[in-house]
Amino acid sequence: MGNPSRFKRRIELQERTLTLGPLQQEIESYTSWGKLWCDIKTIRGREYLDANTEKQEIVTRFIVRHSKTLERF
């Protein structure tokens, strides 16, 4: 897994929920599932080509340790 000191960024896992309002419009809300320490890596070179991304996007990996919070996903 690597050096534990590399997990120095904090992320929050959220679930997106869409509901219909009184005028039949979509209302977007988020439910927090927990916060985790992570290491953030951008994909470069060969990994970027293997991902078959043809659009101009920023592809990022969030590396986290195993947590009970992740079992919900």
PDB file of N, CA, C and O in Angstrom:
ATOM      1  N   MET A   1       0.825  -1.193   0.000  1.00  0.00           N
ATOM      2  CA  MET A   1       0.000   0.000   0.000  1.00  0.00           C
ATOM      3  C   MET A   1       0.862   1.247   0.000  1.00  0.00           C
ATOM      4  O   MET A   1       0.421   2.298  -0.466  1.00  0.00           O
ATOM      5  N   GLY A   2       2.068   1.157   0.506  1.00  0.00           N
ATOM      6  CA  GLY A   2       2.926   2.326   0.456  1.00  0.00           C
ATOM      7  C   GLY A   2       3.076   2.988   1.812  1.00  0.00           C
ATOM      8  O   GLY A   2       2.658   2.465   2.845  1.00  0.00           O
ATOM      9  N   ASN A   3       3.680   4.138   1.764  1.00  0.00           N
ATOM     10  CA  ASN A   3       3.978   4.900   2.954  1.00  0.00           C
ATOM     11  C   ASN A   3       2.711   5.577   3.486  1.00  0.00           C
ATOM     12  O   ASN A   3       2.061   6.316   2.746  1.00  0.00           O
ATOM     13  N   PRO A   4       2.343   5.340   4.756  1.00  0.00           N
ATOM     14  CA  PRO A   4       1.122   5.948   5.300  1.00  0.00           C
ATOM     15  C   PRO A   4       1.157   7.468   5.341  1.00  0.00           C
ATOM     16  O   PRO A   4       0.106   8.108   5.389  1.00  0.00           O
ATOM     17  N   SER A   5       2.338   8.050   5.322  1.00  0.00           N
ATOM     18  CA  SER A   5       2.415   9.517   5.367  1.00  0.00           C
ATOM     19  C   SER A   5       1.977  10.155   4.049  1.00  0.00           C
ATOM     20  O   SER A   5       1.789  11.370   3.990  1.00  0.00           O
ATOM     21  N   ARG A   6       1.809   9.356   2.989  1.00  0.00           N
ATOM     22  CA  ARG A   6       1.355   9.889   1.703  1.00  0.00           C
ATOM     23  C   ARG A   6      -0.145  10.196   1.717  1.00  0.00           C
ATOM     24  O   ARG A   6      -0.627  10.941   0.863  1.00  0.00           O
ATOM     25  N   PHE A   7      -0.879   9.636   2.666  1.00  0.00           N
ATOM     26  CA  PHE A   7      -2.320   9.869   2.775  1.00  0.00           C
ATOM     27  C   PHE A   7      -2.552  11.146   3.570  1.00  0.00           C
ATOM     28  O   PHE A   7      -2.953  11.108   4.733  1.00  0.00           O
ATOM     29  N   LYS A   8      -2.295  12.276   2.922  1.00  0.00           N
ATOM     30  CA  LYS A   8      -2.349  13.550   3.627  1.00  0.00           C
ATOM     31  C   LYS A   8      -3.484  14.454   3.158  1.00  0.00           C
ATOM     32  O   LYS A   8      -3.612  15.584   3.629  1.00  0.00           O
ATOM     33  N   ARG A   9      -4.305  13.966   2.238  1.00  0.00           N
ATOM     34  CA  ARG A   9      -5.446  14.746   1.761  1.00  0.00           C
ATOM     35  C   ARG A   9      -6.735  14.136   2.300  1.00  0.00           C
ATOM     36  O   ARG A   9      -6.835  12.918   2.449  1.00  0.00           O
ATOM     37  N   ARG A  10      -7.698  14.963   2.587  1.00  0.00           N
ATOM     38  CA  ARG A  10      -8.972  14.508   3.152  1.00  0.00           C
ATOM     39  C   ARG A  10     -10.054  14.658   2.089  1.00  0.00           C
ATOM     40  O   ARG A  10     -10.211  15.733   1.509  1.00  0.00           O
ATOM     41  N   ILE A  11     -10.805  13.582   1.829  1.00  0.00           N
ATOM     42  CA  ILE A  11     -11.917  13.654   0.885  1.00  0.00           C
ATOM     43  C   ILE A  11     -13.195  13.242   1.606  1.00  0.00           C
ATOM     44  O   ILE A  11     -13.157  12.550   2.623  1.00  0.00           O
ATOM     45  N   GLU A  12     -14.307  13.671   1.070  1.00  0.00           N
ATOM     46  CA  GLU A  12     -15.611  13.317   1.626  1.00  0.00           C
ATOM     47  C   GLU A  12     -16.394  12.548   0.567  1.00  0.00           C
ATOM     48  O   GLU A  12     -16.572  13.025  -0.554  1.00  0.00           O
ATOM     49  N   LEU A  13     -16.860  11.358   0.929  1.00  0.00           N
ATOM     50  CA  LEU A  13     -17.673  10.560   0.017  1.00  0.00           C
ATOM     51  C   LEU A  13     -19.121  11.002   0.149  1.00  0.00           C
ATOM     52  O   LEU A  13     -19.656  11.096   1.254  1.00  0.00           O
ATOM     53  N   GLN A  14     -19.747  11.272  -0.989  1.00  0.00           N
ATOM     54  CA  GLN A  14     -21.127  11.731  -0.994  1.00  0.00           C
ATOM     55  C   GLN A  14     -21.932  10.945  -2.013  1.00  0.00           C
ATOM     56  O   GLN A  14     -21.409  10.515  -3.041  1.00  0.00           O
ATOM     57  N   GLU A  15     -23.211  10.764  -1.713  1.00  0.00           N
ATOM     58  CA  GLU A  15     -24.127  10.122  -2.647  1.00  0.00           C
ATOM     59  C   GLU A  15     -25.079  11.176  -3.189  1.00  0.00           C
ATOM     60  O   GLU A  15     -25.668  11.947  -2.431  1.00  0.00           O
ATOM     61  N   ARG A  16     -25.219  11.200  -4.496  1.00  0.00           N
ATOM     62  CA  ARG A  16     -26.101  12.158  -5.158  1.00  0.00           C
ATOM     63  C   ARG A  16     -27.504  11.570  -5.245  1.00  0.00           C
ATOM     64  O   ARG A  16     -27.674  10.411  -5.625  1.00  0.00           O
ATOM     65  N   THR A  17     -28.513  12.376  -4.889  1.00  0.00           N
ATOM     66  CA  THR A  17     -29.902  11.954  -4.947  1.00  0.00           C
ATOM     67  C   THR A  17     -30.703  12.988  -5.730  1.00  0.00           C
ATOM     68  O   THR A  17     -30.596  14.189  -5.483  1.00  0.00           O
ATOM     69  N   LEU A  18     -31.507  12.508  -6.675  1.00  0.00           N
ATOM     70  CA  LEU A  18     -32.392  13.383  -7.434  1.00  0.00           C
ATOM     71  C   LEU A  18     -33.833  13.099  -7.024  1.00  0.00           C
ATOM     72  O   LEU A  18     -34.267  11.947  -7.017  1.00  0.00           O
ATOM     73  N   THR A  19     -34.568  14.147  -6.686  1.00  0.00           N
ATOM     74  CA  THR A  19     -35.985  14.024  -6.350  1.00  0.00           C
ATOM     75  C   THR A  19     -36.767  15.040  -7.170  1.00  0.00           C
ATOM     76  O   THR A  19     -36.204  16.011  -7.676  1.00  0.00           O
ATOM     77  N   LEU A  20     -38.049  14.814  -7.295  1.00  0.00           N
ATOM     78  CA  LEU A  20     -38.900  15.748  -8.014  1.00  0.00           C
ATOM     79  C   LEU A  20     -39.549  16.712  -7.037  1.00  0.00           C
ATOM     80  O   LEU A  20     -40.099  16.304  -6.014  1.00  0.00           O
ATOM     81  N   GLY A  21     -39.480  17.987  -7.364  1.00  0.00           N
ATOM     82  CA  GLY A  21     -40.079  19.020  -6.535  1.00  0.00           C
ATOM     83  C   GLY A  21     -41.564  19.180  -6.847  1.00  0.00           C
ATOM     84  O   GLY A  21     -42.107  18.458  -7.683  1.00  0.00           O
ATOM     85  N   PRO A  22     -42.216  20.120  -6.179  1.00  0.00           N
ATOM     86  CA  PRO A  22     -43.652  20.326  -6.369  1.00  0.00           C
ATOM     87  C   PRO A  22     -44.025  20.763  -7.785  1.00  0.00           C
ATOM     88  O   PRO A  22     -45.167  20.566  -8.203  1.00  0.00           O
ATOM     89  N   LEU A  23     -43.099  21.345  -8.524  1.00  0.00           N
ATOM     90  CA  LEU A  23     -43.370  21.768  -9.892  1.00  0.00           C
ATOM     91  C   LEU A  23     -42.755  20.804 -10.902  1.00  0.00           C
ATOM     92  O   LEU A  23     -42.525  21.168 -12.055  1.00  0.00           O
ATOM     93  N   GLN A  24     -42.488  19.570 -10.463  1.00  0.00           N
ATOM     94  CA  GLN A  24     -41.902  18.514 -11.292  1.00  0.00           C
ATOM     95  C   GLN A  24     -40.496  18.850 -11.792  1.00  0.00           C
ATOM     96  O   GLN A  24     -40.073  18.328 -12.824  1.00  0.00           O
ATOM     97  N   GLN A  25     -39.772  19.704 -11.085  1.00  0.00           N
ATOM     98  CA  GLN A  25     -38.383  19.977 -11.418  1.00  0.00           C
ATOM     99  C   GLN A  25     -37.490  19.050 -10.581  1.00  0.00           C
ATOM    100  O   GLN A  25     -37.845  18.658  -9.470  1.00  0.00           O
ATOM    101  N   GLU A  26     -36.344  18.716 -11.134  1.00  0.00           N
ATOM    102  CA  GLU A  26     -35.410  17.862 -10.407  1.00  0.00           C
ATOM    103  C   GLU A  26     -34.675  18.673  -9.354  1.00  0.00           C
ATOM    104  O   GLU A  26     -34.160  19.758  -9.626  1.00  0.00           O
ATOM    105  N   ILE A  27     -34.637  18.123  -8.145  1.00  0.00           N
ATOM    106  CA  ILE A  27     -33.898  18.738  -7.048  1.00  0.00           C
ATOM    107  C   ILE A  27     -32.748  17.806  -6.701  1.00  0.00           C
ATOM    108  O   ILE A  27     -32.948  16.632  -6.389  1.00  0.00           O
ATOM    109  N   GLU A  28     -31.543  18.354  -6.763  1.00  0.00           N
ATOM    110  CA  GLU A  28     -30.337  17.575  -6.514  1.00  0.00           C
ATOM    111  C   GLU A  28     -29.894  17.793  -5.073  1.00  0.00           C
ATOM    112  O   GLU A  28     -29.804  18.927  -4.604  1.00  0.00           O
ATOM    113  N   SER A  29     -29.616  16.686  -4.374  1.00  0.00           N
ATOM    114  CA  SER A  29     -29.109  16.798  -3.012  1.00  0.00           C
ATOM    115  C   SER A  29     -28.017  15.754  -2.810  1.00  0.00           C
ATOM    116  O   SER A  29     -27.942  14.768  -3.544  1.00  0.00           O
ATOM    117  N   TYR A  30     -27.180  15.977  -1.819  1.00  0.00           N
ATOM    118  CA  TYR A  30     -26.063  15.082  -1.541  1.00  0.00           C
ATOM    119  C   TYR A  30     -26.112  14.640  -0.080  1.00  0.00           C
ATOM    120  O   TYR A  30     -26.380  15.438   0.818  1.00  0.00           O
ATOM    121  N   THR A  31     -25.849  13.354   0.134  1.00  0.00           N
ATOM    122  CA  THR A  31     -25.771  12.793   1.471  1.00  0.00           C
ATOM    123  C   THR A  31     -24.330  12.391   1.739  1.00  0.00           C
ATOM    124  O   THR A  31     -23.726  11.674   0.941  1.00  0.00           O
ATOM    125  N   SER A  32     -23.783  12.841   2.838  1.00  0.00           N
ATOM    126  CA  SER A  32     -22.403  12.525   3.188  1.00  0.00           C
ATOM    127  C   SER A  32     -22.325  11.115   3.770  1.00  0.00           C
ATOM    128  O   SER A  32     -23.120  10.748   4.635  1.00  0.00           O
ATOM    129  N   TRP A  33     -21.349  10.318   3.281  1.00  0.00           N
ATOM    130  CA  TRP A  33     -21.165   8.952   3.763  1.00  0.00           C
ATOM    131  C   TRP A  33     -19.953   8.824   4.674  1.00  0.00           C
ATOM    132  O   TRP A  33     -19.835   7.846   5.412  1.00  0.00           O
ATOM    133  N   GLY A  34     -19.072   9.777   4.631  1.00  0.00           N
ATOM    134  CA  GLY A  34     -17.902   9.717   5.491  1.00  0.00           C
ATOM    135  C   GLY A  34     -16.724  10.448   4.880  1.00  0.00           C
ATOM    136  O   GLY A  34     -16.734  10.823   3.707  1.00  0.00           O
ATOM    137  N   LYS A  35     -15.711  10.638   5.707  1.00  0.00           N
ATOM    138  CA  LYS A  35     -14.485  11.300   5.272  1.00  0.00           C
ATOM    139  C   LYS A  35     -13.330  10.323   5.409  1.00  0.00           C
ATOM    140  O   LYS A  35     -13.249   9.559   6.371  1.00  0.00           O
ATOM    141  N   LEU A  36     -12.436  10.364   4.422  1.00  0.00           N
ATOM    142  CA  LEU A  36     -11.293   9.459   4.394  1.00  0.00           C
ATOM    143  C   LEU A  36     -10.023  10.226   4.068  1.00  0.00           C
ATOM    144  O   LEU A  36     -10.055  11.256   3.394  1.00  0.00           O
ATOM    145  N   TRP A  37      -8.900   9.704   4.558  1.00  0.00           N
ATOM    146  CA  TRP A  37      -7.603  10.226   4.165  1.00  0.00           C
ATOM    147  C   TRP A  37      -7.197   9.516   2.884  1.00  0.00           C
ATOM    148  O   TRP A  37      -7.419   8.313   2.748  1.00  0.00           O
ATOM    149  N   CYS A  38      -6.603  10.245   1.941  1.00  0.00           N
ATOM    150  CA  CYS A  38      -6.254   9.638   0.660  1.00  0.00           C
ATOM    151  C   CYS A  38      -4.967  10.229   0.089  1.00  0.00           C
ATOM    152  O   CYS A  38      -4.438  11.235   0.563  1.00  0.00           O
ATOM    153  N   ASP A  39      -4.495   9.550  -0.951  1.00  0.00           N
ATOM    154  CA  ASP A  39      -3.396  10.038  -1.765  1.00  0.00           C
ATOM    155  C   ASP A  39      -3.989  10.290  -3.151  1.00  0.00           C
ATOM    156  O   ASP A  39      -4.722   9.443  -3.662  1.00  0.00           O
ATOM    157  N   ILE A  40      -3.697  11.412  -3.758  1.00  0.00           N
ATOM    158  CA  ILE A  40      -4.260  11.779  -5.047  1.00  0.00           C
ATOM    159  C   ILE A  40      -3.192  11.622  -6.120  1.00  0.00           C
ATOM    160  O   ILE A  40      -2.089  12.155  -5.992  1.00  0.00           O
ATOM    161  N   LYS A  41      -3.526  10.888  -7.180  1.00  0.00           N
ATOM    162  CA  LYS A  41      -2.599  10.666  -8.283  1.00  0.00           C
ATOM    163  C   LYS A  41      -3.301  11.016  -9.589  1.00  0.00           C
ATOM    164  O   LYS A  41      -4.430  10.590  -9.832  1.00  0.00           O
ATOM    165  N   THR A  42      -2.629  11.788 -10.416  1.00  0.00           N
ATOM    166  CA  THR A  42      -3.153  12.043 -11.751  1.00  0.00           C
ATOM    167  C   THR A  42      -2.634  10.954 -12.686  1.00  0.00           C
ATOM    168  O   THR A  42      -1.529  10.445 -12.502  1.00  0.00           O
ATOM    169  N   ILE A  43      -3.419  10.607 -13.667  1.00  0.00           N
ATOM    170  CA  ILE A  43      -3.029   9.576 -14.615  1.00  0.00           C
ATOM    171  C   ILE A  43      -2.237  10.236 -15.739  1.00  0.00           C
ATOM    172  O   ILE A  43      -2.678  11.227 -16.322  1.00  0.00           O
ATOM    173  N   ARG A  44      -1.069   9.681 -16.037  1.00  0.00           N
ATOM    174  CA  ARG A  44      -0.200  10.242 -17.068  1.00  0.00           C
ATOM    175  C   ARG A  44       0.266   9.155 -18.007  1.00  0.00           C
ATOM    176  O   ARG A  44       0.200   7.967 -17.694  1.00  0.00           O
ATOM    177  N   GLY A  45       0.729   9.573 -19.144  1.00  0.00           N
ATOM    178  CA  GLY A  45       1.400   8.692 -20.083  1.00  0.00           C
ATOM    179  C   GLY A  45       0.586   7.491 -20.512  1.00  0.00           C
ATOM    180  O   GLY A  45      -0.528   7.630 -21.017  1.00  0.00           O
ATOM    181  N   ARG A  46       1.145   6.314 -20.310  1.00  0.00           N
ATOM    182  CA  ARG A  46       0.536   5.068 -20.774  1.00  0.00           C
ATOM    183  C   ARG A  46      -0.820   4.819 -20.113  1.00  0.00           C
ATOM    184  O   ARG A  46      -1.746   4.352 -20.777  1.00  0.00           O
ATOM    185  N   GLU A  47      -0.953   5.116 -18.836  1.00  0.00           N
ATOM    186  CA  GLU A  47      -2.237   4.937 -18.148  1.00  0.00           C
ATOM    187  C   GLU A  47      -3.318   5.785 -18.809  1.00  0.00           C
ATOM    188  O   GLU A  47      -4.460   5.345 -18.941  1.00  0.00           O
ATOM    189  N   TYR A  48      -2.965   6.987 -19.219  1.00  0.00           N
ATOM    190  CA  TYR A  48      -3.921   7.883 -19.870  1.00  0.00           C
ATOM    191  C   TYR A  48      -4.361   7.309 -21.212  1.00  0.00           C
ATOM    192  O   TYR A  48      -5.543   7.359 -21.550  1.00  0.00           O
ATOM    193  N   LEU A  49      -3.422   6.767 -21.972  1.00  0.00           N
ATOM    194  CA  LEU A  49      -3.758   6.164 -23.264  1.00  0.00           C
ATOM    195  C   LEU A  49      -4.590   4.895 -23.096  1.00  0.00           C
ATOM    196  O   LEU A  49      -5.489   4.635 -23.895  1.00  0.00           O
ATOM    197  N   ASP A  50      -4.299   4.106 -22.067  1.00  0.00           N
ATOM    198  CA  ASP A  50      -5.047   2.882 -21.816  1.00  0.00           C
ATOM    199  C   ASP A  50      -6.478   3.170 -21.371  1.00  0.00           C
ATOM    200  O   ASP A  50      -7.358   2.326 -21.542  1.00  0.00           O
ATOM    201  N   ALA A  51      -6.719   4.336 -20.808  1.00  0.00           N
ATOM    202  CA  ALA A  51      -8.057   4.690 -20.343  1.00  0.00           C
ATOM    203  C   ALA A  51      -8.981   5.057 -21.499  1.00  0.00           C
ATOM    204  O   ALA A  51     -10.179   5.247 -21.292  1.00  0.00           O
ATOM    205  N   ASN A  52      -8.443   5.159 -22.711  1.00  0.00           N
ATOM    206  CA  ASN A  52      -9.213   5.493 -23.909  1.00  0.00           C
ATOM    207  C   ASN A  52      -9.988   6.795 -23.764  1.00  0.00           C
ATOM    208  O   ASN A  52     -11.136   6.891 -24.201  1.00  0.00           O
ATOM    209  N   THR A  53      -9.379   7.774 -23.167  1.00  0.00           N
ATOM    210  CA  THR A  53     -10.036   9.066 -23.019  1.00  0.00           C
ATOM    211  C   THR A  53      -9.682   9.934 -24.209  1.00  0.00           C
ATOM    212  O   THR A  53      -8.517  10.269 -24.425  1.00  0.00           O
ATOM    213  N   GLU A  54     -10.686  10.291 -24.973  1.00  0.00           N
ATOM    214  CA  GLU A  54     -10.467  11.135 -26.137  1.00  0.00           C
ATOM    215  C   GLU A  54     -10.905  12.567 -25.867  1.00  0.00           C
ATOM    216  O   GLU A  54     -10.598  13.467 -26.649  1.00  0.00           O
ATOM    217  N   LYS A  55     -11.600  12.781 -24.798  1.00  0.00           N
ATOM    218  CA  LYS A  55     -12.048  14.126 -24.455  1.00  0.00           C
ATOM    219  C   LYS A  55     -10.963  14.818 -23.642  1.00  0.00           C
ATOM    220  O   LYS A  55     -10.026  14.181 -23.160  1.00  0.00           O
ATOM    221  N   GLN A  56     -11.100  16.102 -23.502  1.00  0.00           N
ATOM    222  CA  GLN A  56     -10.158  16.839 -22.687  1.00  0.00           C
ATOM    223  C   GLN A  56     -10.680  16.836 -21.252  1.00  0.00           C
ATOM    224  O   GLN A  56     -11.459  17.702 -20.855  1.00  0.00           O
ATOM    225  N   GLU A  57     -10.240  15.859 -20.498  1.00  0.00           N
ATOM    226  CA  GLU A  57     -10.658  15.691 -19.112  1.00  0.00           C
ATOM    227  C   GLU A  57      -9.428  15.574 -18.233  1.00  0.00           C
ATOM    228  O   GLU A  57      -8.338  15.245 -18.703  1.00  0.00           O
ATOM    229  N   ILE A  58      -9.614  15.842 -16.977  1.00  0.00           N
ATOM    230  CA  ILE A  58      -8.568  15.604 -15.997  1.00  0.00           C
ATOM    231  C   ILE A  58      -8.942  14.318 -15.264  1.00  0.00           C
ATOM    232  O   ILE A  58      -9.939  14.265 -14.543  1.00  0.00           O
ATOM    233  N   VAL A  59      -8.129  13.289 -15.462  1.00  0.00           N
ATOM    234  CA  VAL A  59      -8.404  11.993 -14.859  1.00  0.00           C
ATOM    235  C   VAL A  59      -7.551  11.871 -13.608  1.00  0.00           C
ATOM    236  O   VAL A  59      -6.332  12.038 -13.653  1.00  0.00           O
ATOM    237  N   THR A  60      -8.209  11.576 -12.490  1.00  0.00           N
ATOM    238  CA  THR A  60      -7.520  11.525 -11.205  1.00  0.00           C
ATOM    239  C   THR A  60      -7.894  10.248 -10.471  1.00  0.00           C
ATOM    240  O   THR A  60      -9.042   9.808 -10.526  1.00  0.00           O
ATOM    241  N   ARG A  61      -6.927   9.656  -9.784  1.00  0.00           N
ATOM    242  CA  ARG A  61      -7.183   8.490  -8.934  1.00  0.00           C
ATOM    243  C   ARG A  61      -7.078   8.925  -7.479  1.00  0.00           C
ATOM    244  O   ARG A  61      -6.177   9.676  -7.106  1.00  0.00           O
ATOM    245  N   PHE A  62      -7.999   8.448  -6.672  1.00  0.00           N
ATOM    246  CA  PHE A  62      -7.953   8.677  -5.233  1.00  0.00           C
ATOM    247  C   PHE A  62      -7.635   7.337  -4.593  1.00  0.00           C
ATOM    248  O   PHE A  62      -8.426   6.398  -4.679  1.00  0.00           O
ATOM    249  N   ILE A  63      -6.484   7.251  -3.956  1.00  0.00           N
ATOM    250  CA  ILE A  63      -6.053   6.007  -3.330  1.00  0.00           C
ATOM    251  C   ILE A  63      -6.329   6.122  -1.837  1.00  0.00           C
ATOM    252  O   ILE A  63      -5.810   7.009  -1.160  1.00  0.00           O
ATOM    253  N   VAL A  64      -7.164   5.198  -1.333  1.00  0.00           N
ATOM    254  CA  VAL A  64      -7.531   5.200   0.088  1.00  0.00           C
ATOM    255  C   VAL A  64      -7.250   3.826   0.673  1.00  0.00           C
ATOM    256  O   VAL A  64      -7.151   2.834  -0.049  1.00  0.00           O
ATOM    257  N   ARG A  65      -7.127   3.789   1.960  1.00  0.00           N
ATOM    258  CA  ARG A  65      -7.006   2.507   2.652  1.00  0.00           C
ATOM    259  C   ARG A  65      -8.395   1.917   2.826  1.00  0.00           C
ATOM    260  O   ARG A  65      -9.396   2.628   2.741  1.00  0.00           O
ATOM    261  N   HIS A  66      -8.448   0.634   3.066  1.00  0.00           N
ATOM    262  CA  HIS A  66      -9.748  -0.015   3.269  1.00  0.00           C
ATOM    263  C   HIS A  66     -10.421   0.575   4.506  1.00  0.00           C
ATOM    264  O   HIS A  66      -9.777   0.841   5.520  1.00  0.00           O
ATOM    265  N   SER A  67     -11.720   0.769   4.394  1.00  0.00           N
ATOM    266  CA  SER A  67     -12.491   1.338   5.492  1.00  0.00           C
ATOM    267  C   SER A  67     -13.893   0.746   5.465  1.00  0.00           C
ATOM    268  O   SER A  67     -14.389   0.374   4.401  1.00  0.00           O
ATOM    269  N   LYS A  68     -14.530   0.657   6.614  1.00  0.00           N
ATOM    270  CA  LYS A  68     -15.915   0.187   6.674  1.00  0.00           C
ATOM    271  C   LYS A  68     -16.829   1.105   5.855  1.00  0.00           C
ATOM    272  O   LYS A  68     -17.850   0.653   5.338  1.00  0.00           O
ATOM    273  N   THR A  69     -16.478   2.369   5.736  1.00  0.00           N
ATOM    274  CA  THR A  69     -17.266   3.316   4.948  1.00  0.00           C
ATOM    275  C   THR A  69     -17.346   2.868   3.492  1.00  0.00           C
ATOM    276  O   THR A  69     -18.369   3.087   2.842  1.00  0.00           O
ATOM    277  N   LEU A  70     -16.298   2.250   2.970  1.00  0.00           N
ATOM    278  CA  LEU A  70     -16.265   1.823   1.576  1.00  0.00           C
ATOM    279  C   LEU A  70     -17.150   0.618   1.303  1.00  0.00           C
ATOM    280  O   LEU A  70     -17.499   0.373   0.148  1.00  0.00           O
ATOM    281  N   GLU A  71     -17.523  -0.136   2.318  1.00  0.00           N
ATOM    282  CA  GLU A  71     -18.346  -1.326   2.113  1.00  0.00           C
ATOM    283  C   GLU A  71     -19.755  -0.963   1.656  1.00  0.00           C
ATOM    284  O   GLU A  71     -20.470  -1.825   1.146  1.00  0.00           O
ATOM    285  N   ARG A  72     -20.167   0.275   1.824  1.00  0.00           N
ATOM    286  CA  ARG A  72     -21.482   0.717   1.378  1.00  0.00           C
ATOM    287  C   ARG A  72     -21.561   0.831  -0.143  1.00  0.00           C
ATOM    288  O   ARG A  72     -22.647   0.772  -0.719  1.00  0.00           O
ATOM    289  N   PHE A  73     -20.412   0.993  -0.786  1.00  0.00           N
ATOM    290  CA  PHE A  73     -20.392   1.206  -2.239  1.00  0.00           C
ATOM    291  C   PHE A  73     -20.276  -0.104  -2.928  1.00  0.00           C
ATOM    292  O   PHE A  73     -20.242  -0.154  -4.158  1.00  0.00           O
TER     293      PHE A  73
END
